[in-house]
Amino acid sequence: MQHSIERASILIEALPYIQKLYNKTVVVKYGGNAMINEDLKNSVIEDVTLLKYVGMHPVIVHGGGPDITAALKTYNVESHFVNGLRVTDADTMRIAQMVLVGKTNKEIVSLVNKKGGKAIGLCGIDGGMIQCEPLREDTEGNPIDVGFVGKITGINTKMLKTLASDEYIPVIAPIGTDKDGQSYNINADTVASAVATAIQAEKLIYLTDVEGVKDNDGNIIYEITTDDTLKLIEDGTISGGMIPKVTACSDAVKEGVNRVHIIDGRILHSILLEIFTDTGIGTMFKLPENN
């Protein structure tokens, strides 16, 4: 009986969050170890499916770095990175699109459907959903050459809103196209931020392989402002693959997404812990107090 009472208390703790987020859109960037470990895979998809069943509108944006790297090795194509972005020549682009759209995306869709949800697999090519141009500058405006890596110029939200507000869970692969129909590989963190901003999501959650943003002493920063992220990038505290991630988080906050979080996707049911508990986990991004 005591165990049952404790379970009921957990549900009651979740009630105000369910009420607050009812009929609201939650974008989940799905990546890292949570895409590899089977228990974590099931945990993430169960969490997202539950969000749908309690009246929210979840949208999944996924990465696929390990799958792409494995496929490139099979074809004897080397991987190179600049500021956390994969340099994408024509061969890499062809393989990345094949893997992200044809393999990774469909595996996620299949698992959502298996858990009782109704997922629709998409990429930015579908309906011209993600429009882009070649990325030619880094976050500081310095010129870079990363090949067929895209800079997002627009998001067509009509299809996304129609699907998400109905009974479906959109699952988006981070591939976009330019005005000439050329495909581009786009950082999934950037896509998640752009999608969340375009559809004015209430919440954007990044599942990662880290506990959150950390200071120089290795302590988790539980709340961070957009100004602080710039300072931490400039002084080297944030580096490598975390740069596009925290930049995407900051951009989303600046553009009106209410809450943006980086959480540890290696924890079972981390999405539920973040959304439905009083303490939450990971790092939350916010505007400076004077904004």
Secondary structure, DSSP 8 states (H G I E B T S, - for coil): -HHHHHHHHHHHHHHHHHHHHTT-EEEEEE-GGGGTSHHHHHHHHHHHHHHHHTT-EEEEEE--HHHHHHHHHHTT----EETTEE-B-HHHHHHHHHHIIIIIHHHHHHHHHHTT--EEEEETTGGG-EEEEE--B-TTS-B---BSBEEEEEE--HHHHHHHHTT-EEEEESEEE-TT--EEE--HHHHHHHHHHHTT-SEEEEEESSSS-B-TTS-B-SEEEHHHHHHHHHTTSS-TTHHHHHHHHHHHHHTT-SEEEEEETTSTTHHHHHHHSSS--SEEEE--TT-
